[in-house]
Amino acid sequence: MKFYGNIGFSESIETSPDIWTPTIKEYPYYGDVETFGRGRNSGTDINDQITVSNRISIVADPYAREHFFDMVYICWQGAKWKVSNVDVEFPRLILTLGGVFNESEED
């Protein structure tokens, strides 16, 4: 299955002298969905947390190669999913997805 979507990168922007604020910027990427699956995490919440264990391989441009450690989420299947792991296999990056990304928890 082919992939096309945005990836959110967390960047620190200097908003005032010596004041840095984390900001998310999205950039579009092409790639392939390598594995496809989902699960549920039962916890203390009323509703189970849905997680996916998908792996998406993207073609890394220079920005992604230099900032893969700043990847926070990937837009896929109508939701923003946390990037839980990045395997570096240049010219590709293999992204492992986790739970749904919550905008208020910008890592």
Biopython code that builds the backbone (N, CA, C, O; Angstrom):
import numpy as np
from Bio.PDB.StructureBuilder import StructureBuilder

atoms = [
    (1, "MET", "N", (0.847, -1.166, 0.000)),
    (1, "MET", "CA", (0.000, 0.000, 0.000)),
    (1, "MET", "C", (0.897, 1.235, 0.000)),
    (1, "MET", "O", (1.893, 1.293, 0.722)),
    (2, "LYS", "N", (0.538, 2.203, -0.805)),
    (2, "LYS", "CA", (1.310, 3.446, -0.894)),
    (2, "LYS", "C", (0.886, 4.430, 0.193)),
    (2, "LYS", "O", (-0.239, 4.387, 0.691)),
    (3, "PHE", "N", (1.800, 5.304, 0.542)),
    (3, "PHE", "CA", (1.546, 6.334, 1.549)),
    (3, "PHE", "C", (1.880, 7.697, 0.971)),
    (3, "PHE", "O", (2.883, 7.857, 0.275)),
    (4, "TYR", "N", (1.031, 8.684, 1.263)),
    (4, "TYR", "CA", (1.341, 10.084, 1.046)),
    (4, "TYR", "C", (0.665, 10.851, 2.167)),
    (4, "TYR", "O", (-0.545, 10.724, 2.358)),
    (5, "GLY", "N", (1.428, 11.650, 2.919)),
    (5, "GLY", "CA", (0.847, 12.420, 4.004)),
    (5, "GLY", "C", (1.885, 13.295, 4.670)),
    (5, "GLY", "O", (3.066, 13.274, 4.323)),
    (6, "ASN", "N", (1.413, 14.067, 5.635)),
    (6, "ASN", "CA", (2.288, 14.986, 6.359)),
    (6, "ASN", "C", (2.896, 14.316, 7.580)),
    (6, "ASN", "O", (2.298, 13.440, 8.205)),
    (7, "ILE", "N", (4.102, 14.756, 7.894)),
    (7, "ILE", "CA", (4.780, 14.344, 9.117)),
    (7, "ILE", "C", (5.045, 15.601, 9.921)),
    (7, "ILE", "O", (5.549, 16.593, 9.394)),
    (8, "GLY", "N", (4.699, 15.554, 11.217)),
    (8, "GLY", "CA", (4.908, 16.691, 12.104)),
    (8, "GLY", "C", (6.252, 16.612, 12.798)),
    (8, "GLY", "O", (6.587, 15.599, 13.411)),
    (9, "PHE", "N", (7.017, 17.683, 12.697)),
    (9, "PHE", "CA", (8.328, 17.792, 13.336)),
    (9, "PHE", "C", (8.246, 18.848, 14.429)),
    (9, "PHE", "O", (7.681, 19.920, 14.213)),
    (10, "SER", "N", (8.798, 18.559, 15.588)),
    (10, "SER", "CA", (8.842, 19.525, 16.682)),
    (10, "SER", "C", (10.122, 20.344, 16.557)),
    (10, "SER", "O", (11.224, 19.795, 16.556)),
    (11, "GLU", "N", (9.966, 21.652, 16.450)),
    (11, "GLU", "CA", (11.115, 22.550, 16.346)),
    (11, "GLU", "C", (11.036, 23.590, 17.448)),
    (11, "GLU", "O", (9.947, 24.042, 17.802)),
    (12, "SER", "N", (12.167, 23.965, 17.983)),
    (12, "SER", "CA", (12.202, 25.038, 18.981)),
    (12, "SER", "C", (12.465, 26.347, 18.263)),
    (12, "SER", "O", (13.465, 26.495, 17.560)),
    (13, "ILE", "N", (11.555, 27.299, 18.446)),
    (13, "ILE", "CA", (11.649, 28.612, 17.813)),
    (13, "ILE", "C", (11.929, 29.650, 18.899)),
    (13, "ILE", "O", (11.275, 29.658, 19.942)),
    (14, "GLU", "N", (12.906, 30.525, 18.647)),
    (14, "GLU", "CA", (13.216, 31.580, 19.612)),
    (14, "GLU", "C", (12.157, 32.675, 19.482)),
    (14, "GLU", "O", (12.155, 33.426, 18.506)),
    (15, "THR", "N", (11.253, 32.766, 20.469)),
    (15, "THR", "CA", (10.162, 33.734, 20.434)),
    (15, "THR", "C", (10.548, 35.068, 21.068)),
    (15, "THR", "O", (9.963, 36.100, 20.740)),
    (16, "SER", "N", (11.514, 35.055, 21.961)),
    (16, "SER", "CA", (12.085, 36.248, 22.597)),
    (16, "SER", "C", (13.548, 35.911, 22.857)),
    (16, "SER", "O", (13.941, 34.747, 22.778)),
    (17, "PRO", "N", (14.345, 36.911, 23.162)),
    (17, "PRO", "CA", (15.739, 36.592, 23.463)),
    (17, "PRO", "C", (15.836, 35.540, 24.576)),
    (17, "PRO", "O", (15.316, 35.733, 25.675)),
    (18, "ASP", "N", (16.499, 34.446, 24.273)),
    (18, "ASP", "CA", (16.712, 33.324, 25.190)),
    (18, "ASP", "C", (15.430, 32.606, 25.606)),
    (18, "ASP", "O", (15.449, 31.859, 26.584)),
    (19, "ILE", "N", (14.323, 32.805, 24.901)),
    (19, "ILE", "CA", (13.073, 32.088, 25.164)),
    (19, "ILE", "C", (12.765, 31.239, 23.934)),
    (19, "ILE", "O", (12.522, 31.766, 22.849)),
    (20, "TRP", "N", (12.778, 29.925, 24.116)),
    (20, "TRP", "CA", (12.537, 28.987, 23.013)),
    (20, "TRP", "C", (11.211, 28.277, 23.248)),
    (20, "TRP", "O", (10.959, 27.768, 24.340)),
    (21, "THR", "N", (10.370, 28.244, 22.231)),
    (21, "THR", "CA", (9.051, 27.637, 22.315)),
    (21, "THR", "C", (8.955, 26.486, 21.320)),
    (21, "THR", "O", (9.273, 26.671, 20.145)),
    (22, "PRO", "N", (8.523, 25.294, 21.761)),
    (22, "PRO", "CA", (8.364, 24.193, 20.803)),
    (22, "PRO", "C", (7.194, 24.469, 19.855)),
    (22, "PRO", "O", (6.108, 24.859, 20.284)),
    (23, "THR", "N", (7.435, 24.260, 18.575)),
    (23, "THR", "CA", (6.434, 24.488, 17.538)),
    (23, "THR", "C", (6.452, 23.285, 16.598)),
    (23, "THR", "O", (7.511, 22.730, 16.303)),
    (24, "ILE", "N", (5.268, 22.890, 16.133)),
    (24, "ILE", "CA", (5.182, 21.762, 15.198)),
    (24, "ILE", "C", (5.049, 22.297, 13.782)),
    (24, "ILE", "O", (4.218, 23.164, 13.509)),
    (25, "LYS", "N", (5.874, 21.772, 12.885)),
    (25, "LYS", "CA", (5.783, 22.092, 11.462)),
    (25, "LYS", "C", (5.574, 20.792, 10.707)),
    (25, "LYS", "O", (6.210, 19.781, 11.006)),
    (26, "GLU", "N", (4.677, 20.822, 9.724)),
    (26, "GLU", "CA", (4.367, 19.631, 8.930)),
    (26, "GLU", "C", (4.998, 19.734, 7.544)),
    (26, "GLU", "O", (5.031, 20.805, 6.937)),
    (27, "TYR", "N", (5.498, 18.596, 7.057)),
    (27, "TYR", "CA", (6.052, 18.504, 5.717)),
    (27, "TYR", "C", (5.506, 17.232, 5.064)),
    (27, "TYR", "O", (5.371, 16.210, 5.736)),
    (28, "PRO", "N", (5.190, 17.278, 3.762)),
    (28, "PRO", "CA", (4.624, 16.105, 3.077)),
    (28, "PRO", "C", (5.706, 15.111, 2.637)),
    (28, "PRO", "O", (6.817, 15.495, 2.270)),
    (29, "TYR", "N", (5.341, 13.805, 2.687)),
    (29, "TYR", "CA", (6.259, 12.738, 2.281)),
    (29, "TYR", "C", (5.514, 11.629, 1.555)),
    (29, "TYR", "O", (4.321, 11.411, 1.767)),
    (30, "TYR", "N", (6.251, 10.932, 0.689)),
    (30, "TYR", "CA", (5.769, 9.747, -0.005)),
    (30, "TYR", "C", (6.428, 8.522, 0.591)),
    (30, "TYR", "O", (7.528, 8.603, 1.137)),
    (31, "GLY", "N", (5.752, 7.381, 0.488)),
    (31, "GLY", "CA", (6.365, 6.150, 0.960)),
    (31, "GLY", "C", (5.458, 4.948, 0.771)),
    (31, "GLY", "O", (4.543, 4.956, -0.053)),
    (32, "ASP", "N", (5.733, 3.919, 1.552)),
    (32, "ASP", "CA", (5.000, 2.660, 1.494)),
    (32, "ASP", "C", (4.613, 2.223, 2.899)),
    (32, "ASP", "O", (5.383, 2.399, 3.843)),
    (33, "VAL", "N", (3.416, 1.652, 3.036)),
    (33, "VAL", "CA", (2.991, 1.051, 4.302)),
    (33, "VAL", "C", (3.514, -0.386, 4.274)),
    (33, "VAL", "O", (3.093, -1.186, 3.438)),
    (34, "GLU", "N", (4.434, -0.712, 5.189)),
    (34, "GLU", "CA", (5.051, -2.038, 5.196)),
    (34, "GLU", "C", (4.250, -3.056, 6.000)),
    (34, "GLU", "O", (4.102, -4.202, 5.576)),
    (35, "THR", "N", (3.737, -2.650, 7.149)),
    (35, "THR", "CA", (2.911, -3.554, 7.951)),
    (35, "THR", "C", (1.659, -2.811, 8.371)),
    (35, "THR", "O", (1.647, -1.584, 8.470)),
    (36, "PHE", "N", (0.608, -3.574, 8.616)),
    (36, "PHE", "CA", (-0.690, -2.982, 8.895)),
    (36, "PHE", "C", (-1.344, -3.767, 10.022)),
    (36, "PHE", "O", (-1.574, -4.968, 9.882)),
    (37, "GLY", "N", (-1.646, -3.110, 11.135)),
    (37, "GLY", "CA", (-2.291, -3.786, 12.259)),
    (37, "GLY", "C", (-2.729, -2.778, 13.309)),
    (37, "GLY", "O", (-2.338, -1.611, 13.256)),
    (38, "ARG", "N", (-3.532, -3.220, 14.252)),
    (38, "ARG", "CA", (-3.972, -2.338, 15.321)),
    (38, "ARG", "C", (-4.171, -3.131, 16.590)),
    (38, "ARG", "O", (-4.213, -4.361, 16.567)),
    (39, "GLY", "N", (-4.294, -2.419, 17.704)),
    (39, "GLY", "CA", (-4.517, -3.063, 18.996)),
    (39, "GLY", "C", (-5.221, -2.100, 19.928)),
    (39, "GLY", "O", (-5.500, -0.955, 19.573)),
    (40, "ARG", "N", (-5.508, -2.589, 21.140)),
    (40, "ARG", "CA", (-6.128, -1.759, 22.174)),
    (40, "ARG", "C", (-5.327, -1.915, 23.451)),
    (40, "ARG", "O", (-4.906, -3.013, 23.814)),
    (41, "ASN", "N", (-5.126, -0.791, 24.125)),
    (41, "ASN", "CA", (-4.472, -0.807, 25.428)),
    (41, "ASN", "C", (-5.524, -0.527, 26.480)),
    (41, "ASN", "O", (-6.076, 0.572, 26.529)),
    (42, "SER", "N", (-5.805, -1.503, 27.316)),
    (42, "SER", "CA", (-6.734, -1.277, 28.423)),
    (42, "SER", "C", (-5.950, -0.695, 29.585)),
    (42, "SER", "O", (-4.898, -1.209, 29.965)),
    (43, "GLY", "N", (-6.475, 0.375, 30.137)),
    (43, "GLY", "CA", (-5.790, 1.027, 31.242)),
    (43, "GLY", "C", (-6.794, 1.572, 32.226)),
    (43, "GLY", "O", (-7.879, 1.015, 32.401)),
    (44, "THR", "N", (-6.433, 2.650, 32.858)),
    (44, "THR", "CA", (-7.304, 3.257, 33.854)),
    (44, "THR", "C", (-8.342, 4.185, 33.235)),
    (44, "THR", "O", (-9.240, 4.656, 33.932)),
    (45, "ASP", "N", (-8.231, 4.457, 31.927)),
    (45, "ASP", "CA", (-9.196, 5.321, 31.251)),
    (45, "ASP", "C", (-10.519, 4.583, 31.069)),
    (45, "ASP", "O", (-10.568, 3.353, 31.097)),
    (46, "ILE", "N", (-11.577, 5.346, 30.885)),
    (46, "ILE", "CA", (-12.894, 4.753, 30.645)),
    (46, "ILE", "C", (-12.881, 3.993, 29.331)),
    (46, "ILE", "O", (-13.401, 2.880, 29.253)),
    (47, "ASN", "N", (-12.293, 4.582, 28.296)),
    (47, "ASN", "CA", (-12.219, 3.937, 26.985)),
    (47, "ASN", "C", (-10.812, 3.401, 26.754)),
    (47, "ASN", "O", (-9.832, 3.993, 27.207)),
    (48, "ASP", "N", (-10.718, 2.273, 26.045)),
    (48, "ASP", "CA", (-9.419, 1.725, 25.676)),
    (48, "ASP", "C", (-8.711, 2.683, 24.723)),
    (48, "ASP", "O", (-9.360, 3.392, 23.955)),
    (49, "GLN", "N", (-7.400, 2.702, 24.775)),
    (49, "GLN", "CA", (-6.596, 3.493, 23.857)),
    (49, "GLN", "C", (-6.270, 2.644, 22.634)),
    (49, "GLN", "O", (-5.731, 1.545, 22.766)),
    (50, "ILE", "N", (-6.592, 3.145, 21.449)),
    (50, "ILE", "CA", (-6.284, 2.415, 20.220)),
    (50, "ILE", "C", (-4.849, 2.715, 19.831)),
    (50, "ILE", "O", (-4.415, 3.867, 19.852)),
    (51, "THR", "N", (-4.122, 1.674, 19.478)),
    (51, "THR", "CA", (-2.755, 1.826, 19.001)),
    (51, "THR", "C", (-2.624, 1.079, 17.682)),
    (51, "THR", "O", (-3.405, 0.174, 17.386)),
    (52, "VAL", "N", (-1.648, 1.459, 16.912)),
    (52, "VAL", "CA", (-1.323, 0.737, 15.690)),
    (52, "VAL", "C", (0.142, 0.340, 15.771)),
    (52, "VAL", "O", (0.940, 0.988, 16.448)),
    (53, "SER", "N", (0.473, -0.708, 15.089)),
    (53, "SER", "CA", (1.878, -1.134, 15.060)),
    (53, "SER", "C", (2.380, -1.114, 13.622)),
    (53, "SER", "O", (3.215, -1.926, 13.223)),
    (54, "ASN", "N", (1.855, -0.176, 12.866)),
    (54, "ASN", "CA", (2.214, -0.084, 11.458)),
    (54, "ASN", "C", (3.622, 0.462, 11.295)),
    (54, "ASN", "O", (4.130, 1.215, 12.125)),
    (55, "ARG", "N", (4.222, 0.055, 10.203)),
    (55, "ARG", "CA", (5.523, 0.593, 9.816)),
    (55, "ARG", "C", (5.358, 1.224, 8.452)),
    (55, "ARG", "O", (4.870, 0.596, 7.512)),
    (56, "ILE", "N", (5.773, 2.480, 8.357)),
    (56, "ILE", "CA", (5.694, 3.205, 7.098)),
    (56, "ILE", "C", (7.104, 3.613, 6.701)),
    (56, "ILE", "O", (7.832, 4.223, 7.483)),
    (57, "SER", "N", (7.474, 3.270, 5.482)),
    (57, "SER", "CA", (8.786, 3.589, 4.941)),
    (57, "SER", "C", (8.641, 4.826, 4.063)),
    (57, "SER", "O", (7.886, 4.811, 3.091)),
    (58, "ILE", "N", (9.358, 5.894, 4.398)),
    (58, "ILE", "CA", (9.294, 7.110, 3.585)),
    (58, "ILE", "C", (10.630, 7.337, 2.890)),
    (58, "ILE", "O", (11.679, 6.888, 3.354)),
    (59, "VAL", "N", (10.565, 8.043, 1.768)),
    (59, "VAL", "CA", (11.772, 8.470, 1.071)),
    (59, "VAL", "C", (12.232, 9.742, 1.776)),
    (59, "VAL", "O", (11.516, 10.744, 1.789)),
    (60, "ALA", "N", (13.420, 9.701, 2.358)),
    (60, "ALA", "CA", (13.914, 10.808, 3.184)),
    (60, "ALA", "C", (14.574, 11.878, 2.326)),
    (60, "ALA", "O", (15.500, 11.603, 1.563)),
    (61, "ASP", "N", (14.084, 13.092, 2.467)),
    (61, "ASP", "CA", (14.744, 14.234, 1.843)),
    (61, "ASP", "C", (15.816, 14.742, 2.824)),
    (61, "ASP", "O", (15.919, 14.219, 3.934)),
    (62, "PRO", "N", (16.612, 15.747, 2.437)),
    (62, "PRO", "CA", (17.657, 16.231, 3.349)),
    (62, "PRO", "C", (17.118, 16.677, 4.707)),
    (62, "PRO", "O", (17.763, 16.447, 5.731)),
    (63, "TYR", "N", (15.933, 17.318, 4.730)),
    (63, "TYR", "CA", (15.384, 17.771, 6.014)),
    (63, "TYR", "C", (15.075, 16.579, 6.919)),
    (63, "TYR", "O", (15.440, 16.586, 8.095)),
    (64, "ALA", "N", (14.410, 15.561, 6.387)),
    (64, "ALA", "CA", (14.060, 14.384, 7.190)),
    (64, "ALA", "C", (15.315, 13.665, 7.677)),
    (64, "ALA", "O", (15.353, 13.183, 8.809)),
    (65, "ARG", "N", (16.339, 13.592, 6.834)),
    (65, "ARG", "CA", (17.593, 12.932, 7.247)),
    (65, "ARG", "C", (18.239, 13.650, 8.420)),
    (65, "ARG", "O", (18.796, 13.004, 9.308)),
    (66, "GLU", "N", (18.175, 14.972, 8.437)),
    (66, "GLU", "CA", (18.813, 15.748, 9.498)),
    (66, "GLU", "C", (17.945, 15.909, 10.738)),
    (66, "GLU", "O", (18.459, 16.209, 11.816)),
    (67, "HIS", "N", (16.620, 15.712, 10.600)),
    (67, "HIS", "CA", (15.705, 15.975, 11.712)),
    (67, "HIS", "C", (14.816, 14.781, 12.060)),
    (67, "HIS", "O", (13.742, 14.968, 12.632)),
    (68, "PHE", "N", (15.234, 13.565, 11.729)),
    (68, "PHE", "CA", (14.378, 12.408, 12.011)),
    (68, "PHE", "C", (14.117, 12.252, 13.511)),
    (68, "PHE", "O", (13.094, 11.689, 13.901)),
    (69, "PHE", "N", (15.012, 12.734, 14.338)),
    (69, "PHE", "CA", (14.817, 12.651, 15.794)),
    (69, "PHE", "C", (13.764, 13.643, 16.278)),
    (69, "PHE", "O", (13.337, 13.557, 17.430)),
    (70, "ASP", "N", (13.329, 14.586, 15.431)),
    (70, "ASP", "CA", (12.293, 15.561, 15.785)),
    (70, "ASP", "C", (10.900, 15.142, 15.322)),
    (70, "ASP", "O", (9.938, 15.874, 15.552)),
    (71, "MET", "N", (10.769, 13.981, 14.675)),
    (71, "MET", "CA", (9.463, 13.529, 14.189)),
    (71, "MET", "C", (8.561, 13.200, 15.368)),
    (71, "MET", "O", (8.934, 12.429, 16.251)),
    (72, "VAL", "N", (7.368, 13.791, 15.374)),
    (72, "VAL", "CA", (6.441, 13.625, 16.483)),
    (72, "VAL", "C", (5.233, 12.787, 16.067)),
    (72, "VAL", "O", (4.816, 11.889, 16.799)),
    (73, "TYR", "N", (4.674, 13.079, 14.894)),
    (73, "TYR", "CA", (3.498, 12.337, 14.433)),
    (73, "TYR", "C", (3.493, 12.233, 12.921)),
    (73, "TYR", "O", (4.228, 12.926, 12.218)),
    (74, "ILE", "N", (2.633, 11.340, 12.450)),
    (74, "ILE", "CA", (2.426, 11.163, 11.018)),
    (74, "ILE", "C", (0.919, 11.161, 10.770)),
    (74, "ILE", "O", (0.169, 10.512, 11.499)),
    (75, "CYS", "N", (0.481, 11.881, 9.748)),
    (75, "CYS", "CA", (-0.938, 11.935, 9.385)),
    (75, "CYS", "C", (-1.222, 10.754, 8.453)),
    (75, "CYS", "O", (-0.679, 10.669, 7.351)),
    (76, "TRP", "N", (-2.084, 9.846, 8.919)),
    (76, "TRP", "CA", (-2.367, 8.637, 8.148)),
    (76, "TRP", "C", (-3.760, 8.131, 8.496)),
    (76, "TRP", "O", (-4.128, 8.079, 9.670)),
    (77, "GLN", "N", (-4.525, 7.763, 7.493)),
    (77, "GLN", "CA", (-5.870, 7.224, 7.672)),
    (77, "GLN", "C", (-6.776, 8.174, 8.464)),
    (77, "GLN", "O", (-7.597, 7.719, 9.261)),
    (78, "GLY", "N", (-6.636, 9.478, 8.252)),
    (78, "GLY", "CA", (-7.516, 10.455, 8.871)),
    (78, "GLY", "C", (-7.206, 10.804, 10.317)),
    (78, "GLY", "O", (-8.015, 11.457, 10.976)),
    (79, "ALA", "N", (-6.047, 10.381, 10.827)),
    (79, "ALA", "CA", (-5.673, 10.688, 12.210)),
    (79, "ALA", "C", (-4.186, 11.015, 12.273)),
    (79, "ALA", "O", (-3.431, 10.738, 11.341)),
    (80, "LYS", "N", (-3.785, 11.610, 13.390)),
    (80, "LYS", "CA", (-2.369, 11.862, 13.645)),
    (80, "LYS", "C", (-1.897, 10.783, 14.609)),
    (80, "LYS", "O", (-2.419, 10.659, 15.717)),
    (81, "TRP", "N", (-0.897, 9.995, 14.178)),
    (81, "TRP", "CA", (-0.370, 8.884, 14.981)),
    (81, "TRP", "C", (1.030, 9.215, 15.461)),
    (81, "TRP", "O", (1.841, 9.744, 14.701)),
    (82, "LYS", "N", (1.316, 8.909, 16.709)),
    (82, "LYS", "CA", (2.650, 9.136, 17.270)),
    (82, "LYS", "C", (3.678, 8.301, 16.513)),
    (82, "LYS", "O", (3.423, 7.151, 16.158)),
    (83, "VAL", "N", (4.825, 8.891, 16.277)),
    (83, "VAL", "CA", (5.961, 8.148, 15.731)),
    (83, "VAL", "C", (6.710, 7.613, 16.942)),
    (83, "VAL", "O", (7.326, 8.376, 17.687)),
    (84, "SER", "N", (6.656, 6.286, 17.139)),
    (84, "SER", "CA", (7.277, 5.705, 18.325)),
    (84, "SER", "C", (8.716, 5.266, 18.082)),
    (84, "SER", "O", (9.484, 5.110, 19.031)),
    (85, "ASN", "N", (9.089, 5.064, 16.810)),
    (85, "ASN", "CA", (10.448, 4.620, 16.514)),
    (85, "ASN", "C", (10.786, 4.990, 15.074)),
    (85, "ASN", "O", (9.914, 4.981, 14.205)),
    (86, "VAL", "N", (12.051, 5.314, 14.824)),
    (86, "VAL", "CA", (12.531, 5.585, 13.465)),
    (86, "VAL", "C", (13.768, 4.738, 13.227)),
    (86, "VAL", "O", (14.763, 4.857, 13.942)),
    (87, "ASP", "N", (13.699, 3.875, 12.209)),
    (87, "ASP", "CA", (14.867, 3.103, 11.782)),
    (87, "ASP", "C", (15.463, 3.804, 10.579)),
    (87, "ASP", "O", (14.757, 4.105, 9.616)),
    (88, "VAL", "N", (16.758, 4.065, 10.631)),
    (88, "VAL", "CA", (17.443, 4.772, 9.560)),
    (88, "VAL", "C", (18.020, 3.751, 8.597)),
    (88, "VAL", "O", (18.916, 2.985, 8.951)),
    (89, "GLU", "N", (17.499, 3.745, 7.370)),
    (89, "GLU", "CA", (17.985, 2.870, 6.298)),
    (89, "GLU", "C", (18.051, 3.709, 5.034)),
    (89, "GLU", "O", (17.265, 3.515, 4.107)),
    (90, "PHE", "N", (19.006, 4.658, 5.003)),
    (90, "PHE", "CA", (19.087, 5.610, 3.897)),
    (90, "PHE", "C", (19.100, 4.890, 2.566)),
    (90, "PHE", "O", (19.799, 3.888, 2.412)),
    (91, "PRO", "N", (18.345, 5.380, 1.606)),
    (91, "PRO", "CA", (17.699, 6.688, 1.533)),
    (91, "PRO", "C", (16.301, 6.723, 2.160)),
    (91, "PRO", "O", (15.562, 7.686, 1.952)),
    (92, "ARG", "N", (15.932, 5.704, 2.914)),
    (92, "ARG", "CA", (14.603, 5.641, 3.523)),
    (92, "ARG", "C", (14.684, 5.733, 5.037)),
    (92, "ARG", "O", (15.708, 5.425, 5.647)),
    (93, "LEU", "N", (13.570, 6.168, 5.628)),
    (93, "LEU", "CA", (13.385, 6.115, 7.072)),
    (93, "LEU", "C", (12.160, 5.241, 7.306)),
    (93, "LEU", "O", (11.127, 5.429, 6.663)),
    (94, "ILE", "N", (12.272, 4.285, 8.225)),
    (94, "ILE", "CA", (11.168, 3.391, 8.547)),
    (94, "ILE", "C", (10.556, 3.868, 9.858)),
    (94, "ILE", "O", (11.202, 3.816, 10.905)),
    (95, "LEU", "N", (9.292, 4.339, 9.801)),
    (95, "LEU", "CA", (8.610, 4.895, 10.964)),
    (95, "LEU", "C", (7.666, 3.859, 11.548)),
    (95, "LEU", "O", (6.825, 3.307, 10.838)),
    (96, "THR", "N", (7.804, 3.595, 12.845)),
    (96, "THR", "CA", (6.872, 2.725, 13.552)),
    (96, "THR", "C", (5.885, 3.615, 14.284)),
    (96, "THR", "O", (6.276, 4.528, 15.011)),
    (97, "LEU", "N", (4.596, 3.341, 14.084)),
    (97, "LEU", "CA", (3.555, 4.171, 14.682)),
    (97, "LEU", "C", (3.086, 3.587, 15.996)),
    (97, "LEU", "O", (3.222, 2.388, 16.239)),
    (98, "GLY", "N", (2.529, 4.447, 16.848)),
    (98, "GLY", "CA", (2.010, 4.021, 18.143)),
    (98, "GLY", "C", (0.570, 4.459, 18.300)),
    (98, "GLY", "O", (-0.266, 4.165, 17.446)),
    (99, "GLY", "N", (0.273, 5.154, 19.374)),
    (99, "GLY", "CA", (-1.091, 5.602, 19.656)),
    (99, "GLY", "C", (-1.433, 6.890, 18.932)),
    (99, "GLY", "O", (-0.611, 7.458, 18.214)),
    (100, "VAL", "N", (-2.660, 7.337, 19.135)),
    (100, "VAL", "CA", (-3.125, 8.580, 18.565)),
    (100, "VAL", "C", (-2.400, 9.741, 19.227)),
    (100, "VAL", "O", (-2.263, 9.784, 20.449)),
    (101, "PHE", "N", (-1.936, 10.684, 18.409)),
    (101, "PHE", "CA", (-1.229, 11.863, 18.914)),
    (101, "PHE", "C", (-2.232, 12.846, 19.490)),
    (101, "PHE", "O", (-3.238, 13.168, 18.858)),
    (102, "ASN", "N", (-1.950, 13.318, 20.689)),
    (102, "ASN", "CA", (-2.782, 14.305, 21.353)),
    (102, "ASN", "C", (-2.083, 15.647, 21.248)),
    (102, "ASN", "O", (-0.956, 15.803, 21.719)),
    (103, "GLU", "N", (-2.746, 16.619, 20.629)),
    (103, "GLU", "CA", (-2.126, 17.933, 20.394)),
    (103, "GLU", "C", (-1.573, 18.572, 21.660)),
    (103, "GLU", "O", (-0.609, 19.334, 21.588)),
    (104, "SER", "N", (-2.160, 18.279, 22.818)),
    (104, "SER", "CA", (-1.719, 18.921, 24.054)),
    (104, "SER", "C", (-0.474, 18.297, 24.656)),
    (104, "SER", "O", (0.060, 18.824, 25.632)),
    (105, "GLU", "N", (0.006, 17.186, 24.101)),
    (105, "GLU", "CA", (1.176, 16.528, 24.683)),
    (105, "GLU", "C", (2.413, 16.693, 23.834)),
    (105, "GLU", "O", (3.285, 15.825, 23.849)),
    (106, "GLU", "N", (2.517, 17.790, 23.088)),
    (106, "GLU", "CA", (3.651, 18.024, 22.210)),
    (106, "GLU", "C", (4.947, 17.736, 22.935)),
    (106, "GLU", "O", (5.386, 18.487, 23.806)),
    (107, "ASP", "N", (5.555, 16.601, 22.540)),
    (107, "ASP", "CA", (6.779, 16.111, 23.205)),
    (107, "ASP", "C", (7.928, 17.021, 22.908)),
    (107, "ASP", "O", (9.042, 16.781, 23.374)),
]
sb = StructureBuilder()
sb.init_structure("model")
sb.init_model(0)
sb.init_chain("A")
sb.init_seg("    ")
for serial, (resi, resn, name, xyz) in enumerate(atoms, 1):
    if name == "N":
        sb.init_residue(resn, " ", resi, " ")
    sb.init_atom(name, np.array(xyz, "f"), 0.0, 1.0, " ", f" {name:<3s}", serial, name[0])
structure = sb.get_structure()
